[in-house]
């Protein structure tokens, strides 16, 4: 798990919702342009632009939504527990 890991982001992705996330929260969960869009935290014009693009381009929205659902499956509670266990094993050995 990375610093800034967001359950909210994964939950939105699991439901196929559009994710426009700041780099701090979305990385590494969201691959920009594949499962959602990543913006700089204070770049409000970019946030608005991303929202506008996906509202106008239904195909892009559907692509991001479908890919987000697929990607979210990597972040089940079991997978997260395994990732955490790997971290503990690395630190303790």
N, C-alpha and C positions, 0 to 999 in steps of 0.2 A: 504494500500500500504506500502511496506517495503522500507527502504533505499536501493538504488541501483536498484530499479525497472526499467526494461528496455523494452521500447516499441519495440525496434529492435528485442529482443529475442522473444517476443510474435508474432510479424509480421512474423519472420522466421518460427516459429512453425505453424502458421496458414496456411502457404504454404507447410507444410510438409517437410521443410528443416532440415537437421541434425543440431542440436544445441550442440556445445561443448563450454561451457561457464565457465568463472571463478566464483568461489563461491560467490564473492561479487556481481556480476551482476545477476547471474542465480537464486539465492535463493530468494524467495521460489517458483519461477515460474516453474523451472525444477526439477523434481524428478529424481535423478541420476539413470540411467539404465532403466528408464521407458519412459520419454519423451525426453531425451537427456542425455548428459554426463557433469558432473561438475568436474572441475579441479582447483587446486590451481593456482592463477594468474601467478606465475613465474615458474611453473613446466613445462618447455618446452618439456621435455621427455614424460611426461604424456599426454600433448596435442597431440604430434605426435603419441603416442601409441593409443590414442582414435581414432584419424583419421584413422590410419592404420587398427584397428580392424573393424571399420564400413565399410571400403572399402573392406575388405576380407569377411565379414559376411553379405551377402545381407539380410538374414532373420532378423538380429538384426537391420539393417538400416531401413527396412520396418516397424518393430515393433515400433521403436522410432518415425518414421515419422507419423504413424497412431495415436499413442498415443499423439504426440505433437499437431496434428490438433485438437483432442478431448479436450485436456487441454486448448488450446488457446481460446476456446469458453467461458471459465470462465472469460476471460479478455476483454470483449467487453467494449465499451465506457460506456454503461449503467451500467454494473457491476462495473467498476472502479469508476464511479460517486457515486454509492450506497456505495461502500467501503469508499470513501472519506467522504460522508455524515455521515456515522456511526462514523468515527473518530471525525468529527466536533461536533456531538451530544454528544459524550463521553466527549470531552473537555469542552463543554459549559454547561454541566449539573452538 
